[in-house]
Amino acid sequence: MTLYRNGLVVFIIANASMLNFVYTQNAQHNLPEEDNDHLKPPEPHSVQKSTENSPRSDNTNYKGDFITEKELQSADDGNLPVKVKHEGVKLTIKSPVAATVHDSHKDSTVSESSNMDSNKKPEEERKKAKNEEELLDAVLGDLAEAFAKDREEAEKLELKQEEEARAKTAPITKPTPPPLTEEENQALEIYEQGMSILNKTKSTRPDRKAAYKLFEQAAKMNNSAARLATAMGYLYGDYLHLNLAKAKQTFDDLSQSSGCPKSQLGLGLMYATGLGVTSSQAKAIVYLTFAALGGEPMAQMSLGYRYWSGVGLQQSCEAALTYYKKVADRVAQEVSLSGGTTTQRVRLQDELENTGQSSGMLDDDLIQYYQFLADKGDIQAQVGLGQLHYQGGRGVAQDHERALNYFHMAADAGNANAMAFLGKMYAEGGGYIKQNNETAFQYFQKAADEGNPVGQSGLGIMYLYGRGVTKDYQKAFKLFSLAADQGWVDGQLQLGTMYYSGLGVKQDFKMAVKYFNLASQSGHILAFYNLAQMHSTGTGVMRSCHTAVELFKNVAERGDWATMLMDAHQQYKDGHVDLTLIKYLLLAELGYEVAQSNAAFILDQGESSLFSKEEIYPRALLEWGRAASQGYAIARVKLGDYHYYGYGTDVDYEVAAEHYQLASETQHNAQAMFNLGYMHERGLGLKQDVHLAKRYYDLAAETSTDAQVPVTLALAKLSVIYSSEFGWDYWKTQYPWLDMQPYTETVGQNWDLYLIILLTGVLGLIIYAHYMR
């Protein structure tokens, strides 16, 4: 490899006995032999003198042999030809200045004679020619040395490039890990045995406890995965004895040794909640950030919530959008045709206040009753239990084996809904059923022929994506339209998808938004996800970061980790209050409003022994505040109560009134209205005004029927005490027992509340006596 183009030769031509540099390109012209005599060199190019230390500026590659300095000197002395092989061209230099070009096919010579009769030349010209020859020798010598050096450098560069090319094309091989020792192999086998127990669909609580015992055994043999599993077990206390100190120590070790994202998540949540450690929001944010960078979705959720609500971080909607979108993308990818597992969210405060009402959880006795009906051949019970076990929720675990049996029983009886759900199960496949497009198509077709919207939607999906049939957007659109007209969520969702992507119809983002909104009203995860995507990019709607974050948050909260909400509620019913509180506190850090309000409720009731009495009310106040900021009305009223009574903070009537005002105006809470009426009546934090007090009392009674009795008593008290503002002082002088000041000093500022309670008791006795007659 050289630094000059192929097929080029440098001609050194004398101009009045000085050499000029000319190149020719014989390889490109390919002239016949008879035309070689007419070759004319192109115009000379100016060439800067090269030295040893002056690298060439052009990087073009040339091939050929080089003229050595010795050959150039010998050519100058005896008119010896110096041959340079170069693409079929050789250069002959004659002394003192002559150049001849020879073609390799025909030795044709073009010469320019510069020999002059020395007798006819003056002495000065001979001296001048001699000086020019010496100058030529020096120039040619420098040129030869520069050529040699350039060639050496070019060869080195070529070798380097070849090595780099080989390195790029060579396959990348990871270093082979060292073989496991006998103890490490044994630990791995024990860990895998425990995982196989956990992954069983019908693993019972004793089975899971046995699995965690195996994890403990493998962890003692230093298996990293088993150590992480046991640390989580110590933190949650589900299947291992609660041990926060051991959990923290294991998380620390794994974080420092391998940078495990899940261990960093565990440390972040422990520092955020103050479980087993001194609470530190700064450390929590650091650990959660590293875990989020490692791809841990729960850490990404926690940071998304913190940026969204400004907890420990500067509020940033765009940052929250980034984190929540990452989690939502992951959740949306795992959603199947069933729409995902249903998660029941139960507020403990609502359960307490509405004891007689259903919380959405099915009682075991009711489930057994439906099973009895299904076994007796009740088709509706069979379909209902099949759907319940197919999607899970309402206190019932997802069980596709049972769902399949119930659907088959109802389908054999000719129920179209059961046929459609069988089509869904065969289209998806699973542990108890092999995926089969042909069978799914048959069940969908039978259900669709009966006008069933579930079957129509399922059949449309098969035509839309070409599953077992040829793609047909027109048929798919027609089937989805029929299903959507009957209000079926999957039909609405798929119509939105077709309008969004322009599949079989003209692309129409407004229609897509319409159908996605309809599907979201039924709670479909993908409807929320698609709407979030459109709001985040401003597609078909005005871009709204706040709306996009709320929608992505809704999707993110449907992940697998949401099952801990139902686990915590079941543990609370079983009396494991501390374990329930731990789960709710950890989920509260992920932004679950239900977890925040439930954690605050447990702390408010004083049912847990995890924290000291001094910590309970401040922690409850914190969780009530977070839940209130997400729109929970009772949490907002609780904030007012805490500031009114001074729980976990100083007594501040004005702040209490502000919280009551918010709950009253934005959420129409009857309790908040009643409290505002009382504060106006007493002049606590608000201007004392009997008329405004009466107005708020009346509003509370209009808003909720439950408030009518206390409002009646409060208005009765107002009419008695404030019936005559001008004559009250006179009556107090005549009847000193009417002066309320002594009673206020004795029972406190809330004497009137005690009076209302007393009057309520008297009213109850009167009613009881009336019915006893």
SEZAGU-255811 format. One record per residue (C-alpha): residue in three letters; chain; z, y, x. Coordinates in steps of 0.25 Angstrom, whole numbers. Layout:
N
   rest   kette      up   north    east
    Ala       A       Z       Y       X
...
***
This chain:
773
   rest   kette      up   north    east
    Met       A       0       0       0
    Thr       A      -4      14       6
    Leu       A      -3      28       1
    Tyr       A     -19      30      -2
    Arg       A     -28      26     -13
    Asn       A     -36      13     -13
    Gly       A     -51      16      -9
    Leu       A     -48      29      -2
    Val       A     -51      32      13
    Val       A     -47      44      21
    Phe       A     -59      50      28
    Ile       A     -56      59      40
    Ile       A     -68      68      41
    Ala       A     -69      79      52
    Asn       A     -72      93      47
    Ala       A     -77      99      60
    Ser       A     -70      88      68
    Met       A     -57      88      59
    Leu       A     -55      76      49
    Asn       A     -55      77      34
    Phe       A     -48      67      25
    Val       A     -57      61      14
    Tyr       A     -56      49       5
    Thr       A     -66      41      -2
    Gln       A     -65      31     -13
    Asn       A     -74      20     -11
    Ala       A     -68      10     -20
    Gln       A     -69      18     -32
    His       A     -84      22     -30
    Asn       A     -89       8     -26
    Leu       A    -103      14     -21
    Pro       A    -114       5     -18
    Glu       A    -118       3      -3
    Glu       A    -130      12      -4
    Asp       A    -121      24      -9
    Asn       A    -111      23       2
    Asp       A    -120      32      11
    His       A    -118      43       1
    Leu       A    -103      43       1
    Lys       A     -97      57       1
    Pro       A     -83      59       4
    Pro       A     -75      67      -6
    Glu       A     -70      81      -3
    Pro       A     -59      80       7
    His       A     -45      81       3
    Ser       A     -35      89      11
    Val       A     -25      79      17
    Gln       A     -12      84      23
    Lys       A      -8      79      37
    Ser       A       1      67      36
    Thr       A      13      64      46
    Glu       A      22      53      47
    Asn       A      33      60      39
    Ser       A      24      65      29
    Pro       A      23      56      17
    Arg       A      10      56       9
    Ser       A      10      63      -4
    Asp       A       0      53     -11
    Asn       A       6      40     -16
    Thr       A      -7      34     -19
    Asn       A      -9      19     -14
    Tyr       A     -20      16      -4
    Lys       A     -24       3       3
    Gly       A     -30       0      16
    Asp       A     -28       0      31
    Phe       A     -24      12      39
    Ile       A     -30      19      51
    Thr       A     -21      18      63
    Glu       A     -19      29      73
    Lys       A     -24      20      84
    Glu       A     -37      18      76
    Leu       A     -39      32      74
    Gln       A     -37      36      88
    Ser       A     -47      25      93
    Ala       A     -57      30      83
    Asp       A     -56      44      89
    Asp       A     -58      40     103
    Gly       A     -70      30     102
    Asn       A     -76      32      88
    Leu       A     -70      19      84
    Pro       A     -71      16      69
    Val       A     -58      15      62
    Lys       A     -59       7      50
    Val       A     -50       8      38
    Lys       A     -51      -3      27
    His       A     -50       4      14
    Glu       A     -56      -1       1
    Gly       A     -69      -5       8
    Val       A     -70       9      16
    Lys       A     -67      10      31
    Leu       A     -66      23      38
    Thr       A     -72      25      52
    Ile       A     -68      37      60
    Lys       A     -76      42      72
    Ser       A     -73      51      83
    Pro       A     -72      63      83
    Val       A     -73      65      68
    Ala       A     -82      55      60
    Ala       A     -79      47      47
    Thr       A     -87      35      42
    Val       A     -86      28      29
    His       A     -89      13      28
    Asp       A     -90       5      16
    Ser       A     -86      -9      16
    His       A     -99     -14      10
    Lys       A    -108      -5      18
    Asp       A    -104       0      32
    Ser       A    -110      14      29
    Thr       A    -106      25      38
    Val       A    -105      40      35
    Ser       A    -103      48      47
    Glu       A    -102      62      51
    Ser       A    -105      65      65
    Ser       A     -97      76      72
    Asn       A    -102      72      87
    Met       A    -108      84      93
    Asp       A    -114      85     107
    Ser       A    -103      88     116
    Asn       A    -113      96     125
    Lys       A    -117     105     113
    Lys       A    -102     108     109
    Pro       A     -94     118     116
    Glu       A     -82     115     123
    Glu       A     -73     121     113
    Glu       A     -78     111     102
    Arg       A     -75      99     111
    Lys       A     -61     104     113
    Lys       A     -60     106      98
    Ala       A     -65      92      95
    Lys       A     -55      86     104
    Asn       A     -44      93      98
    Glu       A     -48      89      84
    Glu       A     -49      75      89
    Glu       A     -34      76      94
    Leu       A     -30      82      81
    Leu       A     -37      71      73
    Asp       A     -30      60      81
    Ala       A     -16      67      78
    Val       A     -20      68      63
    Leu       A     -25      53      62
    Gly       A     -13      48      69
    Asp       A      -3      55      60
    Leu       A     -12      50      48
    Ala       A     -11      36      53
    Glu       A       4      37      55
    Ala       A       6      43      41
    Phe       A      -3      32      35
    Ala       A       5      21      41
    Lys       A      18      27      37
    Asp       A      13      29      22
    Arg       A       9      14      22
    Glu       A      22       9      26
    Glu       A      29      18      16
    Ala       A      19      13       5
    Glu       A      22      -1       9
    Lys       A      37       1       7
    Leu       A      35       8      -6
    Glu       A      26      -3     -11
    Leu       A      36     -14      -7
    Lys       A      47      -6     -14
    Gln       A      39      -5     -27
    Glu       A      36     -20     -27
    Glu       A      50     -23     -26
    Glu       A      54     -14     -37
    Ala       A      43     -20     -46
    Arg       A      48     -34     -43
    Ala       A      62     -29     -47
    Lys       A      57     -24     -60
    Thr       A      50     -36     -64
    Ala       A      60     -46     -59
    Pro       A      69     -51     -71
    Ile       A      83     -45     -72
    Thr       A      93     -56     -70
    Lys       A     108     -54     -73
    Pro       A     118     -59     -63
    Thr       A     122     -73     -67
    Pro       A     137     -72     -71
    Pro       A     146     -81     -64
    Pro       A     148     -95     -70
    Leu       A     161     -96     -79
    Thr       A     173    -103     -74
    Glu       A     178    -115     -82
    Glu       A     189    -106     -88
    Glu       A     179     -95     -92
    Asn       A     171    -106     -99
    Gln       A     183    -111    -106
    Ala       A     187     -97    -111
    Leu       A     173     -94    -116
    Glu       A     173    -107    -124
    Ile       A     186    -104    -130
    Tyr       A     181     -90    -134
    Glu       A     168     -95    -140
    Gln       A     176    -106    -148
    Gly       A     184     -94    -154
    Met       A     172     -86    -157
    Ser       A     166     -98    -164
    Ile       A     178     -99    -173
    Leu       A     177     -84    -176
    Asn       A     162     -84    -179
    Lys       A     164     -95    -190
    Thr       A     161     -89    -204
    Lys       A     173     -95    -210
    Ser       A     183     -94    -199
    Thr       A     197     -92    -205
    Arg       A     208     -84    -200
    Pro       A     215     -96    -193
    Asp       A     201     -99    -186
    Arg       A     201     -85    -181
    Lys       A     215     -86    -176
    Ala       A     211     -98    -168
    Ala       A     199     -91    -163
    Tyr       A     207     -80    -157
    Lys       A     217     -90    -151
    Leu       A     205     -95    -143
    Phe       A     201     -81    -139
    Glu       A     215     -79    -134
    Gln       A     213     -92    -126
    Ala       A     200     -88    -120
    Ala       A     205     -74    -117
    Lys       A     216     -80    -108
    Met       A     205     -86    -100
    Asn       A     199     -72     -98
    Asn       A     187     -73    -108
    Ser       A     183     -59    -111
    Ala       A     178     -61    -125
    Ala       A     190     -68    -129
    Arg       A     199     -58    -123
    Leu       A     192     -47    -131
    Ala       A     193     -56    -144
    Thr       A     208     -58    -142
    Ala       A     210     -43    -139
    Met       A     204     -40    -152
    Gly       A     213     -50    -159
    Tyr       A     225     -44    -153
    Leu       A     220     -30    -158
    Tyr       A     217     -34    -172
    Gly       A     228     -45    -173
    Asp       A     220     -53    -183
    Tyr       A     220     -67    -176
    Leu       A     229     -64    -164
    His       A     242     -58    -163
    Leu       A     242     -43    -163
    Asn       A     243     -38    -149
    Leu       A     238     -24    -146
    Ala       A     243     -24    -131
    Lys       A     235     -36    -128
    Ala       A     223     -31    -135
    Lys       A     223     -18    -127
    Gln       A     225     -25    -114
    Thr       A     213     -35    -116
    Phe       A     205     -23    -121
    Asp       A     208     -16    -108
    Asp       A     205     -27     -99
    Leu       A     192     -30    -106
    Ser       A     188     -15    -106
    Gln       A     191     -14     -91
    Ser       A     185     -27     -86
    Ser       A     172     -28     -94
    Gly       A     171     -15    -103
    Cys       A     171     -23    -116
    Pro       A     167     -14    -127
    Lys       A     176     -21    -137
    Ser       A     188     -20    -128
    Gln       A     185      -5    -127
    Leu       A     184      -4    -142
    Gly       A     197     -11    -143
    Leu       A     204      -1    -134
    Gly       A     197      11    -141
    Leu       A     202       7    -154
    Met       A     216       4    -149
    Tyr       A     217      18    -142
    Ala       A     211      24    -155
    Thr       A     222      18    -164
    Gly       A     233      17    -155
    Leu       A     235       2    -157
    Gly       A     243      -4    -145
    Val       A     240       9    -137
    Thr       A     243      24    -137
    Ser       A     232      30    -146
    Ser       A     222      38    -137
    Gln       A     209      43    -143
    Ala       A     203      46    -130
    Lys       A     205      32    -125
    Ala       A     200      27    -138
    Ile       A     187      35    -137
    Val       A     184      31    -123
    Tyr       A     186      16    -126
    Leu       A     178      17    -139
    Thr       A     167      25    -132
    Phe       A     165      14    -121
    Ala       A     166       3    -132
    Ala       A     155      10    -140
    Leu       A     146      11    -127
    Gly       A     148      -4    -126
    Gly       A     142      -5    -140
    Glu       A     155      -8    -148
    Pro       A     152      -4    -162
    Met       A     166      -2    -166
    Ala       A     168       8    -155
    Gln       A     155      15    -159
    Met       A     160      16    -173
    Ser       A     174      22    -168
    Leu       A     167      32    -160
    Gly       A     157      36    -171
    Tyr       A     169      38    -180
    Arg       A     176      47    -170
    Tyr       A     164      55    -168
    Trp       A     161      56    -183
    Ser       A     176      60    -187
    Gly       A     180      67    -174
    Val       A     191      57    -170
    Gly       A     194      60    -155
    Leu       A     180      64    -153
    Gln       A     172      77    -156
    Gln       A     165      75    -170
    Ser       A     151      72    -168
    Cys       A     142      66    -179
    Glu       A     130      63    -170
    Ala       A     140      55    -160
    Ala       A     145      47    -173
    Leu       A     131      45    -178
    Thr       A     128      38    -164
    Tyr       A     139      29    -164
    Tyr       A     139      25    -179
    Lys       A     124      22    -178
    Lys       A     126      12    -167
    Val       A     136       4    -175
    Ala       A     128       6    -188
    Asp       A     115       1    -181
    Arg       A     123     -12    -177
    Val       A     129     -14    -191
    Ala       A     115     -12    -198
    Gln       A     108     -22    -189
    Glu       A     118     -33    -194
    Val       A     116     -30    -208
    Ser       A     109     -41    -216
    Leu       A     103     -42    -230
    Ser       A     117     -43    -236
    Gly       A     120     -29    -231
    Gly       A     132     -34    -223
    Thr       A     146     -38    -226
    Thr       A     154     -30    -236
    Thr       A     166     -24    -231
    Gln       A     177     -20    -241
    Arg       A     185      -8    -237
    Val       A     198      -7    -244
    Arg       A     208       5    -243
    Leu       A     222       1    -243
    Gln       A     226      14    -249
    Asp       A     217      12    -261
    Glu       A     222      -2    -263
    Leu       A     236       3    -264
    Glu       A     233      14    -274
    Asn       A     224       5    -282
    Thr       A     231      -7    -283
    Gly       A     225     -12    -296
    Gln       A     211     -10    -292
    Ser       A     202     -18    -283
    Ser       A     200     -15    -269
    Gly       A     187     -22    -268
    Met       A     193     -35    -262
    Leu       A     192     -48    -270
    Asp       A     205     -55    -273
    Asp       A     205     -70    -268
    Asp       A     208     -74    -282
    Leu       A     196     -67    -288
    Ile       A     187     -73    -277
    Gln       A     192     -87    -281
    Tyr       A     190     -84    -295
    Tyr       A     175     -81    -292
    Gln       A     174     -94    -284
    Phe       A     179    -102    -295
    Leu       A     169     -96    -305
    Ala       A     157     -98    -294
    Asp       A     161    -113    -293
    Lys       A     161    -114    -308
    Gly       A     146    -109    -308
    Asp       A     148     -94    -311
    Ile       A     135     -88    -305
    Gln       A     140     -74    -304
    Ala       A     153     -78    -297
    Gln       A     144     -86    -287
    Val       A     135     -74    -284
    Gly       A     147     -65    -283
    Leu       A     154     -74    -273
    Gly       A     141     -76    -266
    Gln       A     139     -61    -264
    Leu       A     153     -60    -260
    His       A     153     -70    -249
    Tyr       A     139     -66    -245
    Gln       A     143     -51    -241
    Gly       A     158     -53    -240
    Gly       A     168     -42    -244
    Arg       A     178     -39    -254
    Gly       A     188     -48    -247
    Val       A     178     -60    -246
    Ala       A     173     -64    -232
    Gln       A     158     -66    -230
    Asp       A     154     -80    -232
    His       A     139     -84    -233
    Glu       A     141     -98    -235
    Arg       A     149     -96    -248
    Ala       A     139     -85    -252
    Leu       A     128     -95    -250
    Asn       A     134    -106    -259
    Tyr       A     137     -96    -270
    Phe       A     123     -90    -270
    His       A     117    -104    -270
    Met       A     126    -108    -282
    Ala       A     121     -95    -290
    Ala       A     107     -96    -286
    Asp       A     106    -111    -291
    Ala       A     110    -105    -304
    Gly       A      99     -95    -304
    Asn       A     106     -83    -300
    Ala       A      96     -73    -294
    Asn       A     106     -65    -286
    Ala       A     111     -77    -279
    Met       A      97     -81    -275
    Ala       A      95     -67    -269
    Phe       A     107     -68    -261
    Leu       A     103     -82    -256
    Gly       A      90     -76    -252
    Lys       A      98     -66    -244
    Met       A     106     -76    -237
    Tyr       A      94     -84    -233
    Ala       A      87     -72    -229
    Glu       A      98     -68    -219
    Gly       A     103     -82    -215
    Gly       A     116     -85    -209
    Gly       A     126     -95    -205
    Tyr       A     126    -103    -217
    Ile       A     111    -101    -221
    Lys       A      99    -101    -213
    Gln       A      89     -90    -214
    Asn       A      77     -93    -222
    Asn       A      67     -83    -227
    Glu       A      60     -93    -236
    Thr       A      73     -97    -244
    Ala       A      77     -82    -245
    Phe       A      63     -78    -250
    Gln       A      64     -89    -261
    Tyr       A      78     -84    -266
    Phe       A      74     -69    -265
    Gln       A      62     -72    -273
    Lys       A      69     -80    -284
    Ala       A      80     -69    -285
    Ala       A      69     -58    -285
    Asp       A      61     -65    -296
    Glu       A      74     -64    -305
    Gly       A      74     -49    -302
    Asn       A      86     -49    -293
    Pro       A      87     -37    -284
    Val       A      93     -45    -272
    Gly       A      82     -55    -272
    Gln       A      71     -43    -273
    Ser       A      77     -36    -262
    Gly       A      78     -49    -253
    Leu       A      64     -52    -256
    Gly       A      60     -38    -253
    Ile       A      66     -39    -239
    Met       A      59     -52    -236
    Tyr       A      45     -45    -239
    Leu       A      50     -32    -232
    Tyr       A      53     -40    -219
    Gly       A      43     -52    -220
    Arg       A      54     -62    -220
    Gly       A      47     -75    -224
    Val       A      36     -67    -231
    Thr       A      25     -58    -228
    Lys       A      30     -43    -227
    Asp       A      27     -36    -240
    Tyr       A      32     -22    -241
    Gln       A      27     -20    -255
    Lys       A      34     -32    -260
    Ala       A      47     -28    -253
    Phe       A      46     -14    -258
    Lys       A      44     -19    -273
    Leu       A      56     -29    -271
    Phe       A      65     -19    -265
    Ser       A      62      -9    -276
    Leu       A      65     -19    -287
    Ala       A      79     -22    -280
    Ala       A      82      -8    -278
    Asp       A      79      -4    -293
    Gln       A      90     -14    -296
    Gly       A     100      -7    -286
    Trp       A     100     -18    -276
    Val       A     104     -12    -262
    Asp       A      95     -20    -253
    Gly       A      83     -16    -261
    Gln       A      87      -1    -260
    Leu       A      89      -3    -245
    Gln       A      76     -10    -242
    Leu       A      68       1    -250
    Gly       A      74      11    -242
    Thr       A      70       4    -229
    Met       A      56       3    -234
    Tyr       A      55      18    -238
    Tyr       A      61      21    -224
    Ser       A      52      13    -216
    Gly       A      39      14    -225
    Leu       A      38      -1    -227
    Gly       A      28      -3    -239
    Val       A      31      11    -244
    Lys       A      29      25    -239
    Gln       A      40      29    -230
    Asp       A      50      38    -238
    Phe       A      63      41    -231
    Lys       A      69      48    -244
    Met       A      66      35    -252
    Ala       A      73      27    -241
    Val       A      85      36    -241
    Lys       A      86      34    -256
    Tyr       A      86      19    -256
    Phe       A      95      19    -244
    Asn       A     105      27    -251
    Leu       A     104      18    -263
    Ala       A     107       6    -254
    Ser       A     119      13    -247
    Gln       A     125      15    -261
    Ser       A     127       0    -261
    Gly       A     132       0    -247
    His       A     121      -7    -240
    Ile       A     124      -5    -225
    Leu       A     109      -3    -221
    Ala       A     107       8    -231
    Phe       A     118      16    -225
    Tyr       A     112      13    -211
    Asn       A      98      17    -215
    Leu       A     103      30    -222
    Ala       A     111      33    -209
    Gln       A      99      31    -201
    Met       A      91      41    -209
    His       A     102      51    -210
    Ser       A     104      50    -195
    Thr       A      90      53    -192
    Gly       A      86      62    -203
    Thr       A      76      52    -209
    Gly       A      73      56    -224
    Val       A      86      64    -225
    Met       A      92      76    -218
    Arg       A      99      71    -205
    Ser       A     114      70    -207
    Cys       A     123      65    -195
    His       A     135      64    -204
    Thr       A     128      56    -215
    Ala       A     122      47    -204
    Val       A     136      45    -198
    Glu       A     142      41    -211
    Leu       A     131      31    -214
    Phe       A     131      25    -201
    Lys       A     147      24    -201
    Asn       A     146      17    -214
    Val       A     136       6    -208
    Ala       A     145       5    -196
    Glu       A     157       2    -204
    Arg       A     150     -10    -210
    Gly       A     150     -18    -196
    Asp       A     157     -31    -194
    Trp       A     170     -24    -190
    Ala       A     172     -19    -204
    Thr       A     177     -32    -208
    Met       A     190     -28    -202
    Leu       A     192     -19    -214
    Met       A     193     -31    -223
    Asp       A     201     -39    -213
    Ala       A     211     -28    -212
    His       A     213     -27    -227
    Gln       A     215     -42    -228
    Gln       A     226     -41    -217
    Tyr       A     233     -30    -224
    Lys       A     233     -38    -237
    Asp       A     239     -49    -229
    Gly       A     250     -40    -223
    His       A     245     -38    -209
    Val       A     246     -23    -209
    Asp       A     246     -21    -194
    Leu       A     234     -29    -192
    Thr       A     227     -21    -204
    Leu       A     231      -8    -198
    Ile       A     225     -11    -184
    Lys       A     212     -15    -191
    Tyr       A     212      -2    -199
    Leu       A     215       6    -187
    Leu       A     204       1    -179
    Leu       A     194       2    -190
    Ala       A     199      16    -193
    Glu       A     194      20    -179
    Leu       A     180      15    -182
    Gly       A     180      25    -194
    Tyr       A     183      16    -206
    Glu       A     189      25    -216
    Val       A     195      13    -224
    Ala       A     202       8    -211
    Gln       A     207      22    -208
    Ser       A     213      24    -222
    Asn       A     219      10    -222
    Ala       A     226      12    -208
    Ala       A     232      25    -213
    Phe       A     237      18    -226
    Ile       A     244       7    -218
    Leu       A     250      17    -209
    Asp       A     254      26    -221
    Gln       A     261      14    -228
    Gly       A     269      11    -215
    Glu       A     265      -4    -216
    Ser       A     261      -6    -201
    Ser       A     270      -7    -189
    Leu       A     259      -4    -179
    Phe       A     264      10    -177
    Ser       A     277      17    -177
    Lys       A     281      26    -188
    Glu       A     278      39    -181
    Glu       A     264      34    -179
    Ile       A     261      29    -193
    Tyr       A     259      43    -201
    Pro       A     251      50    -190
    Arg       A     242      37    -189
    Ala       A     240      37    -204
    Leu       A     237      51    -204
    Leu       A     226      49    -194
    Glu       A     220      38    -202
    Trp       A     221      45    -215
    Gly       A     214      57    -209
    Arg       A     202      49    -204
    Ala       A     201      42    -217
    Ala       A     201      55    -225
    Ser       A     190      61    -216
    Gln       A     181      50    -221
    Gly       A     184      53    -235
    Tyr       A     195      45    -240
    Ala       A     202      53    -251
    Ile       A     216      46    -250
    Ala       A     216      48    -235
    Arg       A     214      63    -237
    Val       A     226      63    -247
    Lys       A     234      56    -237
    Leu       A     232      66    -227
    Gly       A     237      77    -236
    Asp       A     249      68    -239
    Tyr       A     252      66    -224
    His       A     251      81    -222
    Tyr       A     259      84    -234
    Tyr       A     271      75    -231
    Gly       A     270      76    -216
    Tyr       A     266      62    -213
    Gly       A     261      61    -198
    Thr       A     259      76    -198
    Asp       A     266      89    -201
    Val       A     268      93    -216
    Asp       A     256     102    -219
    Tyr       A     254     105    -234
    Glu       A     242     113    -231
    Val       A     235     102    -224
    Ala       A     239      92    -235
    Ala       A     233     101    -245
    Glu       A     220     102    -237
    His       A     219      86    -238
    Tyr       A     222      86    -252
    Gln       A     212      97    -255
    Leu       A     201      88    -248
    Ala       A     204      76    -255
    Ser       A     204      83    -268
    Glu       A     191      91    -266
    Thr       A     183      81    -259
    Gln       A     188      68    -264
    His       A     194      72    -277
    Asn       A     207      64    -275
    Ala       A     217      65    -286
    Gln       A     229      64    -277
    Ala       A     225      75    -268
    Met       A     223      84    -281
    Phe       A     237      81    -286
    Asn       A     243      84    -272
    Leu       A     236      97    -272
    Gly       A     241     100    -286
    Tyr       A     255      97    -281
    Met       A     254     106    -268
    His       A     249     118    -277
    Glu       A     260     116    -286
    Arg       A     270     116    -274
    Gly       A     263     126    -265
    Leu       A     263     116    -254
    Gly       A     251     119    -244
    Leu       A     244     126    -256
    Lys       A     246     138    -264
    Gln       A     256     135    -276
    Asp       A     248     136    -288
    Val       A     253     128    -301
    His       A     239     130    -307
    Leu       A     232     124    -295
    Ala       A     242     113    -295
    Lys       A     239     109    -310
    Arg       A     224     110    -307
    Tyr       A     225      99    -296
    Tyr       A     234      91    -304
    Asp       A     224      91    -315
    Leu       A     213      87    -306
    Ala       A     220      75    -300
    Ala       A     222      70    -314
    Glu       A     207      72    -317
    Thr       A     203      65    -304
    Ser       A     212      52    -306
    Thr       A     219      46    -318
    Asp       A     229      41    -308
    Ala       A     234      55    -306
    Gln       A     236      59    -321
    Val       A     250      54    -322
    Pro       A     255      62    -309
    Val       A     247      74    -313
    Thr       A     253      74    -327
    Leu       A     267      74    -321
    Ala       A     264      85    -311
    Leu       A     258      94    -322
    Ala       A     271      91    -330
    Lys       A     279      96    -319
    Leu       A     271     108    -317
    Ser       A     272     112    -332
    Val       A     287     110    -331
    Ile       A     290     117    -318
    Tyr       A     280     128    -319
    Ser       A     278     130    -334
    Ser       A     285     144    -333
    Glu       A     284     150    -319
    Phe       A     290     163    -324
    Gly       A     302     157    -331
    Trp       A     305     146    -321
    Asp       A     315     155    -313
    Tyr       A     322     158    -326
    Trp       A     324     144    -330
    Lys       A     329     140    -316
    Thr       A     340     151    -318
    Gln       A     344     145    -331
    Tyr       A     343     131    -327
    Pro       A     345     129    -312
    Trp       A     342     114    -313
    Leu       A     327     119    -314
    Asp       A     327     125    -301
    Met       A     319     115    -292
    Gln       A     324     120    -279
    Pro       A     337     111    -278
    Tyr       A     328      99    -281
    Thr       A     318     103    -271
    Glu       A     329     104    -260
    Thr       A     334      91    -264
    Val       A     322      82    -266
    Gly       A     312      90    -258
    Gln       A     299      97    -261
    Asn       A     293      85    -268
    Trp       A     304      86    -279
    Asp       A     293      87    -290
    Leu       A     286      74    -285
    Tyr       A     299      67    -288
    Leu       A     300      73    -301
    Ile       A     286      68    -305
    Ile       A     290      54    -300
    Leu       A     302      55    -309
    Leu       A     294      60    -321
    Thr       A     284      49    -319
    Gly       A     295      39    -319
    Val       A     301      44    -332
    Leu       A     287      44    -338
    Gly       A     285      29    -334
    Leu       A     299      26    -340
    Ile       A     294      33    -353
    Ile       A     281      25    -354
    Tyr       A     288      12    -350
    Ala       A     298      14    -362
    His       A     287      17    -371
    Tyr       A     280       4    -369
    Met       A     293      -4    -369
    Arg       A     294       0    -384
***
